[in-house]
Amino acid sequence: MEFISNPDFDQFANVCNAVQVKPRFALPFKAVDIAKAINVAYNAEVAARNCKMESGDDYKSKVMSVAEWCADSYGRVGLLLFGTVGTGKTTMMNALCRVINYFVKPEYRELVLDEDYKKAIDTVRSKDVVEAYQNDRGLYDRMCKVKLLAIDEFGIEAIDVKSFGNSNEPIIDLLSMRYDRRLCTVISSNLDLNEIRNRYGLRLQDRFIEMFKMIAFTGKSYRK
């Protein structure tokens, strides 16, 4: 092993100090305009199920919070929608994905799950992640590497998966890799931070705190 004979430590410090945070994916629009689009998409999601959900200041606040995340290229790389069942988490996530898929041009859809590049962001269930790990490792690898990924029903999948006698944790490994690479990840879950710690351990909970903007969905189920 060879070393520089006369190192310039001041230059080294300047190089380190020049390191900047790279921007993450964001839509190039104002948050207020994105919020309008999310509201339209949310209503379309509800209408498609022939349902009617309540609205109000709490709903408007959630829409704006999601829009602000989507507009902030230097914000947290993840968005966690968590809370009780039937409060609109999946509907909000699907609405956000509709907006992203509409406004991202096909020529900018790099390395996506859909190999025909029809979607900029795909939604998968957490169970799908485990199933891909077991049966389609290529798909699982793409889930780890795509720029945008939405994961629904986080918390219902199997954590410990056996493969050739070895114990593996595909959902934890996927989220850890996406954390390391600062890749945008949207998650809906019934679990809060304490429940995530109890199920997945302190290490993943601690990464969630850094990685995700968290929006709580509370109250009674909208499902009748």
C-alpha positions as CSV (number, residue, x, y, z in Angstrom):
1,M,0.0,0.0,0.0
2,E,1.4,3.4,-1.0
3,F,0.6,6.8,0.4
4,I,1.0,10.4,-0.7
5,S,4.4,11.6,0.5
6,N,3.5,15.2,1.2
7,P,-0.3,15.4,2.0
8,D,-2.0,18.7,1.8
9,F,-4.5,18.4,4.7
10,D,-5.9,21.9,4.0
11,Q,-6.8,20.8,0.5
12,F,-8.3,17.6,1.8
13,A,-10.5,19.7,4.2
14,N,-11.6,21.9,1.4
15,V,-12.6,18.9,-0.7
16,C,-14.6,17.5,2.2
17,N,-16.3,20.9,2.9
18,A,-17.3,21.2,-0.7
19,V,-19.4,18.1,-0.6
20,Q,-23.1,19.0,-1.0
21,V,-26.3,17.2,-0.5
22,K,-27.6,16.0,-3.8
23,P,-31.2,16.8,-4.6
24,R,-33.8,14.0,-4.6
25,F,-36.7,13.6,-6.9
26,A,-39.3,16.4,-6.7
27,L,-42.0,17.7,-9.1
28,P,-40.9,21.2,-10.4
29,F,-44.1,22.9,-9.3
30,K,-45.3,24.9,-6.4
31,A,-46.7,22.9,-3.5
32,V,-50.1,24.7,-3.7
33,D,-50.5,23.5,-7.4
34,I,-49.4,20.0,-6.5
35,A,-52.0,20.0,-3.7
36,K,-54.7,20.9,-6.2
37,A,-53.7,18.0,-8.4
38,I,-53.5,15.5,-5.5
39,N,-57.0,16.6,-4.4
40,V,-58.4,15.9,-7.9
41,A,-56.6,12.5,-8.0
42,Y,-57.8,11.7,-4.4
43,N,-61.4,12.4,-5.4
44,A,-61.0,10.2,-8.5
45,E,-59.7,7.3,-6.4
46,V,-62.7,7.6,-4.1
47,A,-65.2,7.9,-7.0
48,A,-63.7,4.8,-8.6
49,R,-64.8,2.8,-5.5
50,N,-68.2,4.4,-5.5
51,C,-67.5,5.9,-2.1
52,K,-67.7,9.2,-0.4
53,M,-65.1,10.2,2.2
54,E,-65.3,13.1,4.6
55,S,-63.2,16.2,4.0
56,G,-62.4,19.3,6.0
57,D,-59.4,21.1,7.4
58,D,-57.6,17.9,8.5
59,Y,-57.9,16.5,5.0
60,K,-56.7,19.7,3.5
61,S,-53.7,19.8,5.8
62,K,-52.7,16.2,4.9
63,V,-53.0,17.0,1.2
64,M,-50.8,20.1,1.6
65,S,-48.2,18.2,3.6
66,V,-48.0,15.5,0.9
67,A,-47.7,18.2,-1.7
68,E,-44.9,20.0,0.2
69,W,-42.9,16.8,0.4
70,C,-43.4,16.2,-3.3
71,A,-42.2,19.7,-4.2
72,D,-39.1,19.8,-1.9
73,S,-36.1,18.4,-3.7
74,Y,-33.9,18.8,-0.5
75,G,-36.4,17.4,2.0
76,R,-36.6,13.9,3.5
77,V,-36.3,11.2,0.9
78,G,-39.3,9.2,2.2
79,L,-42.9,9.8,3.0
80,L,-44.6,7.7,5.6
81,L,-48.4,7.7,5.8
82,F,-49.4,5.9,9.0
83,G,-52.3,5.4,11.3
84,T,-55.5,3.5,11.9
85,V,-57.3,1.4,9.3
86,G,-59.7,3.0,6.8
87,T,-58.5,6.6,7.2
88,G,-57.4,7.2,3.7
89,K,-53.6,6.3,3.7
90,T,-53.7,4.1,0.7
91,T,-56.0,6.4,-1.2
92,M,-53.7,9.3,-0.5
93,M,-50.7,7.3,-1.7
94,N,-52.5,6.2,-4.9
95,A,-53.5,9.8,-5.5
96,L,-49.9,11.0,-5.2
97,C,-48.7,8.3,-7.5
98,R,-51.3,9.3,-10.1
99,V,-50.0,12.9,-10.0
100,I,-46.3,11.8,-10.3
101,N,-47.1,9.4,-13.2
102,Y,-49.1,12.0,-15.0
103,F,-46.4,14.8,-14.8
104,V,-43.2,12.8,-15.2
105,K,-42.5,12.5,-19.0
106,P,-41.8,9.0,-20.3
107,E,-38.3,10.0,-21.5
108,Y,-37.3,10.8,-17.9
109,R,-38.5,7.5,-16.4
110,E,-35.2,5.8,-15.7
111,L,-34.9,2.3,-14.1
112,V,-38.5,1.7,-13.2
113,L,-40.3,-1.5,-12.2
114,D,-42.5,-1.4,-15.3
115,E,-40.1,-2.3,-18.1
116,D,-42.3,-0.6,-20.6
117,Y,-41.8,2.6,-18.8
118,K,-45.5,3.3,-18.4
119,K,-45.2,4.4,-14.8
120,A,-42.6,6.6,-13.1
121,I,-43.6,5.2,-9.7
122,D,-45.1,1.8,-9.0
123,T,-47.1,0.7,-6.0
124,V,-46.3,-2.7,-4.5
125,R,-47.6,-4.3,-1.3
126,S,-45.0,-5.2,1.3
127,K,-46.0,-8.9,0.7
128,D,-45.0,-8.4,-3.0
129,V,-41.5,-7.4,-1.9
130,V,-41.1,-10.7,0.0
131,E,-42.6,-12.7,-2.8
132,A,-40.2,-11.1,-5.3
133,Y,-37.3,-11.9,-3.1
134,Q,-38.3,-15.5,-3.0
135,N,-39.4,-16.0,-6.7
136,D,-38.0,-13.2,-8.8
137,R,-34.7,-11.8,-7.6
138,G,-34.4,-9.5,-10.6
139,L,-37.6,-7.8,-9.7
140,Y,-36.5,-7.5,-6.1
141,D,-33.2,-5.9,-7.2
142,R,-35.2,-3.4,-9.2
143,M,-37.3,-2.6,-6.2
144,C,-34.1,-1.8,-4.3
145,K,-32.8,0.5,-7.0
146,V,-35.7,2.3,-8.6
147,K,-35.7,6.1,-8.1
148,L,-39.3,6.0,-6.9
149,L,-41.2,3.3,-5.1
150,A,-44.5,3.1,-3.2
151,I,-45.0,0.3,-0.6
152,D,-48.5,-0.3,0.7
153,E,-49.5,-2.3,3.8
154,F,-46.1,-2.1,5.3
155,G,-46.1,-4.3,8.4
156,I,-48.2,-7.3,7.3
157,E,-45.4,-9.1,5.5
158,A,-43.2,-11.9,6.8
159,I,-39.9,-10.4,8.2
160,D,-37.8,-13.5,8.5
161,V,-37.6,-15.5,5.2
162,K,-35.6,-18.8,4.8
163,S,-33.6,-19.3,1.7
164,F,-31.3,-22.3,1.3
165,G,-31.3,-22.7,5.1
166,N,-30.3,-19.1,5.6
167,S,-32.3,-16.5,7.4
168,N,-33.0,-13.3,5.4
169,E,-35.0,-10.1,6.0
170,P,-35.9,-8.8,2.5
171,I,-38.1,-5.9,3.5
172,I,-35.6,-4.6,6.0
173,D,-32.7,-5.1,3.5
174,L,-34.7,-3.2,0.8
175,L,-35.4,-0.3,3.0
176,S,-31.9,-0.1,4.2
177,M,-30.5,-0.1,0.7
178,R,-32.9,2.6,-0.3
179,Y,-31.9,4.6,2.8
180,D,-28.2,4.4,1.9
181,R,-28.9,5.5,-1.7
182,R,-31.3,8.3,-0.8
183,L,-34.0,6.9,-3.1
184,C,-37.6,8.2,-2.7
185,T,-39.9,5.8,-1.0
186,V,-43.5,6.3,-0.1
187,I,-45.0,3.9,2.5
188,S,-48.5,3.4,4.0
189,S,-48.7,1.5,7.2
190,N,-51.0,0.9,10.2
191,L,-47.8,1.0,12.4
192,D,-46.5,4.0,14.3
193,L,-42.9,4.5,15.2
194,N,-43.1,2.5,18.4
195,E,-44.7,-0.4,16.7
196,I,-42.1,-0.3,13.9
197,R,-39.4,-0.5,16.6
198,N,-41.2,-3.4,18.3
199,R,-41.5,-5.3,15.0
200,Y,-38.4,-4.4,13.1
201,G,-35.9,-3.2,15.7
202,L,-34.3,0.0,16.9
203,R,-32.0,0.3,13.9
204,L,-34.8,0.5,11.3
205,Q,-36.9,2.8,13.5
206,D,-33.9,5.1,13.8
207,R,-33.4,5.2,10.1
208,F,-37.1,5.9,9.6
209,I,-36.8,9.0,11.8
210,E,-34.1,10.4,9.4
211,M,-35.5,9.1,6.2
212,F,-39.3,9.9,6.3
213,K,-41.6,12.8,6.6
214,M,-44.4,11.3,8.6
215,I,-48.1,12.2,8.3
216,A,-50.5,10.6,10.8
217,F,-54.0,9.5,9.8
218,T,-56.3,9.1,12.7
219,G,-60.0,8.8,13.5
220,K,-62.7,6.4,12.6
221,S,-62.7,4.3,9.4
222,Y,-64.3,5.9,6.4
223,R,-65.4,2.5,5.2
224,K,-69.1,1.8,5.8
